[in-house]
Amino acid sequence: MHVVHASRARAGRSSIPAMTLDKAHVARRLLGAALALFLEDLDPIVVHVLACSAGEVAEYLAVKASGQPFTARALATFRNNEINSGVLSDTQQRMTMTKMATAGW
């Protein structure tokens, strides 16, 4: 658990209370924010970054808890299916498009 304090620049004078967060809570908040932005048809790059960040945290927690993330189980289940070959290539394509879109920044 980590405690996130109010802005250090305004230490002691902020009305924002300290929050106790764990990785699962952070992943839920990231995914919730991504979903809200997606449903409102707002910035797709921000949606992608938030969703991928949540996915990375969730995968870390899955490995820590059971040693195997959901993606590994899904790919093993559908190993003889078209889904298996398409999952990674779709993900890689989205990541490449995002990197290309932000390459000049």
JOWO-V279558 format. One record per residue. N is the residue number from 1. SS is DSSP state (A for helix, B for strand, O for the rest). BURIAL is + if it has 16 or more other ideal C-beta (glycine too) atoms within 10 Angstrom, else -. D_FIRST is the distance of its C-alpha to the first C-alpha in Angstrom with 1 decimal. Layout:
[[N | SS | BURIAL | D_FIRST] [N | SS | BURIAL | D_FIRST]]
This chain:
[[1 | O | - | 0.0] [2 | B | - | 3.8] [3 | B | - | 6.7] [4 | B | - | 9.7] [5 | O | - | 12.9] [6 | O | - | 16.4] [7 | O | - | 18.8] [8 | A | - | 19.5] [9 | A | - | 23.2] [10 | A | - | 23.3] [11 | O | - | 21.1] [12 | O | - | 22.0] [13 | O | - | 24.2] [14 | O | - | 22.0] [15 | O | - | 22.0] [16 | O | - | 18.7] [17 | O | - | 16.0] [18 | O | - | 12.5] [19 | B | - | 10.0] [20 | B | - | 6.5] [21 | B | - | 5.7] [22 | O | - | 4.8] [23 | A | - | 7.8] [24 | A | - | 10.1] [25 | A | - | 10.0] [26 | A | + | 10.7] [27 | A | + | 13.4] [28 | A | - | 14.9] [29 | A | - | 15.2] [30 | A | + | 16.8] [31 | A | + | 19.1] [32 | A | - | 20.0] [33 | A | + | 21.0] [34 | A | + | 23.0] [35 | A | - | 24.7] [36 | A | - | 25.6] [37 | A | + | 27.1] [38 | A | + | 28.9] [39 | A | - | 30.4] [40 | O | - | 31.7] [41 | O | - | 33.2] [42 | O | - | 31.5] [43 | O | - | 30.7] [44 | A | - | 30.6] [45 | A | - | 29.1] [46 | A | - | 26.0] [47 | A | + | 25.8] [48 | A | + | 26.0] [49 | A | - | 23.4] [50 | A | + | 20.8] [51 | A | + | 21.8] [52 | A | + | 21.8] [53 | A | + | 18.4] [54 | A | + | 17.0] [55 | A | + | 19.2] [56 | A | - | 17.9] [57 | A | + | 14.2] [58 | A | + | 15.6] [59 | A | + | 17.9] [60 | A | - | 15.4] [61 | A | - | 13.5] [62 | A | + | 17.0] [63 | A | - | 18.1] [64 | A | - | 15.3] [65 | A | - | 16.0] [66 | A | - | 19.8] [67 | O | - | 21.0] [68 | O | - | 22.7] [69 | O | + | 21.7] [70 | A | - | 23.6] [71 | A | - | 25.8] [72 | A | - | 27.2] [73 | A | - | 28.0] [74 | A | - | 29.6] [75 | A | + | 31.7] [76 | A | - | 32.8] [77 | A | - | 33.8] [78 | O | - | 35.8] [79 | O | - | 37.0] [80 | O | - | 40.7] [81 | O | - | 40.1] [82 | A | - | 40.5] [83 | A | - | 36.9] [84 | A | - | 35.7] [85 | A | - | 37.6] [86 | A | - | 36.7] [87 | A | - | 32.9] [88 | A | - | 32.3] [89 | A | - | 35.2] [90 | A | - | 34.2] [91 | A | - | 30.6] [92 | A | - | 32.2] [93 | A | - | 34.7] [94 | A | - | 32.2] [95 | A | - | 30.2] [96 | A | - | 33.6] [97 | A | - | 34.7] [98 | A | - | 31.7] [99 | A | - | 32.2] [100 | A | - | 35.9] [101 | A | - | 35.4] [102 | O | - | 33.3] [103 | O | - | 35.3] [104 | O | - | 37.3] [105 | O | - | 34.4]]
